[in-house]
């Protein structure tokens, strides 16, 4: 088979190849040559079968005394059929020995004309001189293997002309050797060019594959970066919760589901109590740390399908899809208790105080608020009522059928 060089030669376009074949690419190159050899051997076998049959029949018709040619042709046909079966069989033997055997049997068939048809010795020797060099042009052999094959063919031709030198005039056997040398040189040069062409084509193929793999990798990286950018654009950088952009998108989707299917969605708006005092007493760094702790407590206290967003500053909004007002109140109470359990103390003129949170609840659904602005106004109004009632509590604000706000208060500890 063709040897794989460390550095590729010039391409058919005349450009210098800068790549080196890796070990994996070298294996792929050899595998491609083996596939080409099998395909070529199969075509050679079919061609040899047809030619041997025509050769045997035609020789016997023209030269009746050369009946043994039929035996030689029959042997050539059996060899060709066997080569085809072996090259296409399930186990697929190495193609190089099969190709060598097929080529030698074809040369032997031509040589048989020299023995059995004396009248065509000169023409037969010419065929014998030109057949092996011409044949190897169609086989993906390396230059080394091709040179060995041409030397073997030359030795075979030398034996034949040596035995028949007395029967052939000098000009004829000189012409045979001239034809042999010319065809052999042309074959060798053609083999070198074909070998370089195959290497160049394979190099371009590997370049295309590497470029395609690089393109696929860059597209995947671009999709990943776009995904990260999309997540970052919808994520609050301080707390890691959803930001106002995500809240608006989720609220719009919830309003659309409510209008189309009548699905309820509870909205809870939270606000930290006297957070400005906490910042003034401990500083903004401690305030940011407190916001992060509160965000983690809120995210750990909701259901998997609930969405927690930072509305702005110390305000948060929790969307609870497929949740009634009573269920939303229980969820808001869990969050209130989780924030109070953080025990984030800060000094005040009246002594140390724990950072707490208040909440206002509103329901998005049929007979209630059915748009984004209305539900946010309702939740904000309920939140202010919770603040006025003393903070650290939850106020509910379901809409009546008339669209008026119910002032029912859900006091601390009253929601389970």
C-alpha positions as a printed Julia matrix, in Angstrom:
416×3 Matrix{Float64}:
   0.0     0.0     0.0
   0.98    3.62   -0.26
   3.37    4.71    2.45
   2.29    7.69    4.55
   4.92   10.43    4.66
   5.47   12.55    7.74
   5.23   15.74    5.71
   2.86   15.94    2.78
   4.3    16.88   -0.58
   2.99   19.49   -2.99
  -0.69   19.42   -3.77
  -2.04   19.15   -7.24
  -2.6    22.91   -7.08
   1.13   23.48   -6.57
   0.69   24.79   -3.01
   2.91   23.56   -0.21
   1.14   21.54    2.46
   1.85   22.82    5.94
   0.14   19.99    7.79
   1.6    16.78    9.15
  -0.46   13.63    9.17
  -1.26   12.57   12.71
  -1.23    8.9    13.69
  -5.01    8.78   13.43
  -4.96   10.4     9.99
  -2.27    7.97    8.85
  -4.52    5.06    9.81
  -7.39    6.68    7.95
  -5.16    7.16    4.9
  -4.15    3.49    4.88
  -7.76    2.43    5.35
  -8.8     4.58    2.38
  -6.06    2.97    0.26
  -7.25   -0.5     1.27
 -10.8     0.37    0.26
  -9.54    1.68   -3.08
  -7.45   -1.45   -3.58
 -10.44   -3.71   -2.91
 -12.62   -1.77   -5.33
  -9.9    -1.74   -7.99
  -9.19   -5.45   -7.5
 -12.86   -6.22   -7.99
 -12.98   -4.23  -11.23
  -9.74   -5.92  -12.39
 -11.18   -9.33  -11.63
 -14.31   -8.67  -13.7
 -12.25   -7.23  -16.54
  -9.78  -10.15  -16.45
 -12.63  -12.65  -16.53
 -14.18  -11.08  -19.61
 -10.82  -10.61  -21.38
  -9.69  -14.18  -20.6
 -12.89  -15.6   -22.02
 -12.63  -13.51  -25.18
  -8.89  -14.19  -25.42
  -9.31  -17.96  -25.2
 -12.21  -18.14  -27.62
 -10.66  -15.76  -30.14
  -7.23  -17.45  -30.08
  -8.7   -20.92  -30.65
 -10.84  -19.65  -33.52
  -7.88  -17.96  -35.19
  -5.3   -20.62  -34.32
  -7.02  -24.01  -33.95
  -3.75  -25.7   -32.93
  -3.53  -23.47  -29.85
  -6.25  -25.38  -27.96
  -4.21  -25.33  -24.68
  -4.95  -21.59  -24.59
  -8.47  -22.55  -23.45
  -6.99  -24.24  -20.38
  -4.89  -21.17  -19.6
  -7.91  -18.92  -20.1
 -10.02  -21.16  -17.84
  -7.36  -20.96  -15.11
  -7.24  -17.17  -15.51
 -11.05  -16.99  -15.19
 -11.0   -19.11  -12.0
  -8.24  -16.95  -10.51
 -10.12  -13.76  -11.4
 -13.41  -15.03   -9.94
 -11.6   -16.16   -6.77
  -9.93  -12.75   -6.46
 -13.31  -11.06   -6.8
 -14.91  -13.3    -4.15
 -11.99  -12.87   -1.73
 -11.89   -9.1    -2.15
 -15.66   -8.81   -1.65
 -16.09  -11.58    0.92
 -17.24  -11.18    4.49
 -13.75  -11.64    5.95
 -12.03   -9.46    3.31
  -8.46  -10.67    3.11
  -5.64   -8.12    2.6
  -6.06   -6.77   -0.94
  -2.35   -6.49   -1.86
  -1.63  -10.27   -2.2
  -4.91  -10.73   -4.09
  -4.0    -7.95   -6.53
  -0.49   -9.42   -7.01
  -1.92  -12.88   -7.73
  -4.45  -11.49  -10.19
  -1.78   -9.44  -11.99
   0.62  -12.39  -12.23
  -2.09  -14.67  -13.59
  -2.99  -12.05  -16.23
   0.69  -11.76  -17.22
   0.91  -15.55  -17.39
  -2.08  -15.58  -19.73
  -0.31  -13.17  -22.07
   2.92  -15.2   -21.77
   1.04  -18.35  -22.81
   0.57  -16.83  -26.25
   4.35  -16.83  -26.67
   4.42  -20.59  -25.98
   1.27  -21.78  -27.75
   0.96  -19.29  -30.62
   4.42  -18.95  -32.23
   3.03  -16.85  -35.05
   2.21  -14.03  -32.61
   5.39  -14.12  -30.51
   6.41  -10.55  -31.31
   2.94   -9.16  -30.58
   2.74  -11.29  -27.42
   6.1   -10.01  -26.19
   5.01   -6.45  -26.83
   1.86   -7.1   -24.76
   4.0    -8.68  -22.05
   6.28   -5.62  -22.07
   3.47   -3.08  -21.86
   0.83   -4.92  -19.83
   2.45   -4.85  -16.32
   3.41   -1.12  -16.41
  -0.01   -0.15  -17.72
  -1.85   -2.24  -15.15
  -0.18   -0.69  -12.08
  -1.39    2.77  -13.04
  -4.84    1.67  -11.91
  -3.67    0.27   -8.55
  -2.99    2.48   -5.48
   0.43    0.92   -4.86
   3.29    2.77   -3.27
   6.21    3.75   -5.49
   8.36    1.09   -3.79
   5.84   -1.7    -4.47
   5.35   -0.47   -8.03
   9.13   -0.49   -8.65
   9.4    -4.06   -7.34
   6.53   -5.11   -9.59
   8.18   -3.53  -12.64
  11.47   -5.28  -11.83
   9.64   -8.61  -11.6
   7.92   -7.94  -14.93
  11.27   -7.03  -16.5
  12.8   -10.27  -15.19
   9.89  -12.24  -16.65
  10.3   -10.47  -19.98
  14.07  -11.12  -19.91
  13.51  -14.83  -19.43
  10.98  -14.93  -22.27
  13.16  -13.01  -24.73
  16.22  -14.99  -23.69
  14.51  -18.27  -24.5
  13.18  -16.89  -27.79
  16.14  -14.77  -28.84
  17.14  -17.29  -31.48
  13.62  -17.32  -32.93
  13.26  -13.52  -33.06
  15.23  -11.11  -35.23
  17.35   -8.59  -33.35
  15.2    -5.59  -34.33
  12.11   -7.29  -32.84
  13.5    -8.12  -29.42
  15.22   -4.7   -29.29
  11.83   -3.15  -30.04
  10.3    -5.25  -27.25
  12.85   -3.94  -24.74
  12.44   -0.35  -25.93
   8.68   -0.68  -25.49
   9.21   -2.25  -22.05
  11.61    0.48  -20.89
   9.38    3.27  -22.22
   6.18    1.9   -20.68
   7.98    1.13  -17.41
   9.36    4.67  -17.14
   6.01    6.19  -18.0
   4.35    3.91  -15.45
   6.84    4.83  -12.73
   6.44    8.56  -13.33
   2.68    8.19  -13.47
   2.73    6.21  -10.22
   4.75    8.93   -8.46
   2.37   11.64   -9.69
  -0.69    9.55   -8.76
   0.78    8.9    -5.3
   1.34   12.61   -4.73
  -2.1    13.39   -6.04
  -3.69   10.89   -3.66
  -1.72   12.31   -0.74
  -2.69   15.85   -1.74
  -6.37   14.94   -2.09
  -6.28   13.17    1.26
  -4.59   16.2     2.85
  -7.28   18.49    1.45
  -9.92   16.08    2.7
  -8.43   16.12    6.19
  -8.19   19.91    6.05
 -11.88   20.07    5.17
 -12.74   17.69    8.0
 -10.67   19.68   10.49
 -12.23   22.93    9.27
 -15.7    21.4     9.56
 -14.96   20.1    13.06
 -13.63   23.52   14.04
 -16.74   25.17   12.61
 -19.0    22.79   14.51
 -17.04   23.4    17.72
 -17.21   27.16   17.26
 -20.94   26.99   16.55
 -21.42   24.96   19.74
 -19.33   27.46   21.67
 -21.33   30.32   20.15
 -24.59   28.64   21.17
 -23.22   28.13   24.68
 -22.12   31.75   24.94
 -25.47   32.95   23.58
 -27.21   30.81   26.16
 -25.03   32.23   28.92
 -25.68   35.74   27.62
 -29.43   35.1    27.55
 -29.31   33.73   31.11
 -27.14   36.63   32.26
 -29.54   39.15   30.73
 -32.36   37.59   32.76
 -30.43   37.06   36.0
 -29.77   39.5    38.83
 -25.96   39.66   39.2
 -25.99   40.15   42.99
 -28.45   37.5    44.14
 -28.52   35.08   41.2
 -32.32   35.31   41.09
 -34.32   36.34   38.05
 -34.22   40.06   37.29
 -36.95   42.46   36.26
 -36.66   41.38   32.62
 -37.33   37.74   33.49
 -40.15   38.69   35.84
 -41.88   40.67   33.09
 -41.53   37.77   30.64
 -42.82   35.17   33.1
 -45.67   37.43   34.19
 -46.7    38.0    30.57
 -46.7    34.25   29.95
 -48.74   33.64   33.12
 -51.27   36.28   32.09
 -51.6    34.67   28.66
 -52.2    31.22   30.21
 -54.73   32.71   32.58
 -56.63   34.41   29.75
 -56.56   31.36   27.45
 -56.97   28.46   29.88
 -58.16   30.1    33.09
 -55.08   28.97   35.05
 -54.61   30.73   38.38
 -51.26   32.21   39.38
 -50.49   33.78   42.74
 -48.12   36.75   42.81
 -46.34   37.64   46.05
 -44.39   40.9    46.4
 -41.85   41.03   49.26
 -40.0    43.96   50.75
 -37.37   43.86   53.52
 -38.43   45.83   56.58
 -36.33   48.93   57.37
 -33.52   47.75   55.14
 -32.18   51.32   54.9
 -31.51   51.23   58.65
 -29.61   47.95   58.15
 -27.46   49.52   55.41
 -26.84   52.7    57.44
 -25.79   50.71   60.5
 -23.59   48.04   58.88
 -22.68   49.46   55.48
 -23.55   48.52   51.91
 -21.2    45.52   51.82
 -23.11   43.95   54.72
 -26.34   45.0    53.02
 -25.36   43.16   49.83
 -24.45   40.08   51.87
 -27.85   40.28   53.59
 -29.61   40.47   50.21
 -27.74   37.38   49.06
 -28.7    35.48   52.21
 -32.34   36.5    51.88
 -32.36   35.47   48.2
 -30.95   32.04   49.09
 -33.54   31.6    51.85
 -36.36   32.54   49.49
 -35.14   30.24   46.71
 -34.93   27.36   49.2
 -38.46   27.89   50.52
 -40.5    27.74   47.28
 -41.71   24.95   45.03
 -39.67   23.78   42.06
 -41.98   25.51   39.56
 -42.14   28.81   41.47
 -40.09   31.71   40.09
 -38.26   34.08   42.43
 -37.12   37.43   41.0
 -35.51   40.53   42.4
 -37.84   43.39   41.59
 -35.34   46.09   42.54
 -33.43   47.2    45.62
 -34.75   45.21   48.58
 -37.98   44.18   46.8
 -38.63   40.66   45.49
 -41.46   39.05   43.55
 -42.42   35.36   43.61
 -44.64   33.92   40.87
 -46.48   30.76   41.91
 -48.1    29.15   38.85
 -51.15   26.89   39.37
 -51.48   28.14   42.95
 -54.54   29.45   44.76
 -54.49   32.49   47.02
 -54.54   30.31   50.14
 -51.69   28.13   48.86
 -49.73   31.26   47.93
 -50.26   32.61   51.44
 -48.82   29.41   52.93
 -45.82   29.67   50.61
 -45.3    33.34   51.52
 -45.43   32.45   55.22
 -42.7    29.86   54.72
 -40.53   32.51   53.09
 -41.25   35.03   55.88
 -40.23   32.53   58.52
 -37.1    31.5    56.59
 -35.95   35.15   56.38
 -36.68   35.74   60.06
 -34.75   32.56   60.93
 -31.61   34.04   59.32
 -31.29   36.25   62.43
 -29.63   39.11   60.57
 -29.17   41.54   63.48
 -28.41   45.22   63.16
 -28.17   47.93   65.84
 -30.88   50.58   66.21
 -31.53   53.33   68.78
 -34.05   51.0    70.39
 -31.6    48.08   70.6
 -30.63   45.25   68.21
 -33.24   44.3    65.65
 -33.63   41.28   63.33
 -34.07   41.88   59.64
 -37.6    40.8    58.64
 -39.72   40.86   55.49
 -43.29   41.76   54.61
 -45.39   40.45   51.74
 -48.43   41.32   49.69
 -50.39   38.68   47.76
 -52.57   38.99   44.68
 -54.21   36.43   42.42
 -53.98   36.38   38.65
 -56.96   34.47   37.29
 -60.55   34.54   36.09
 -62.62   37.01   38.06
 -59.4    38.54   39.43
 -56.63   40.69   37.98
 -55.99   39.48   34.44
 -53.11   41.67   33.25
 -49.54   42.31   34.34
 -49.98   45.87   35.5
 -53.13   45.12   37.44
 -51.65   42.17   39.33
 -48.51   44.13   40.27
 -50.59   47.07   41.5
 -52.72   44.71   43.56
 -49.71   42.95   45.11
 -48.02   46.31   45.8
 -51.16   47.64   47.49
 -51.34   44.54   49.68
 -47.66   44.96   50.56
 -48.2    48.53   51.74
 -51.09   47.37   53.91
 -48.79   44.8    55.49
 -46.26   47.56   56.16
 -48.87   49.82   57.73
 -50.15   46.98   59.85
 -46.78   46.62   61.58
 -44.43   44.84   59.13
 -43.13   41.26   59.3
 -46.47   39.97   58.08
 -48.47   38.98   54.98
 -51.44   40.83   53.54
 -53.73   39.23   50.98
 -55.49   41.21   48.25
 -57.79   39.03   46.15
 -59.98   40.9    43.68
 -63.72   40.54   43.93
 -65.94   40.13   40.89
 -66.52   43.89   41.0
 -62.78   44.5    40.83
 -62.49   45.93   44.39
 -59.73   44.94   46.82
 -60.64   42.84   49.85
 -58.87   44.2    52.95
 -58.57   40.83   54.68
 -55.3    40.61   56.6
 -53.34   37.39   56.89
 -51.6    38.03   60.19
 -48.3    36.63   61.44
 -48.66   33.01   62.41
 -52.21   32.85   61.16
 -51.24   31.31   57.84
 -50.34   27.64   57.87
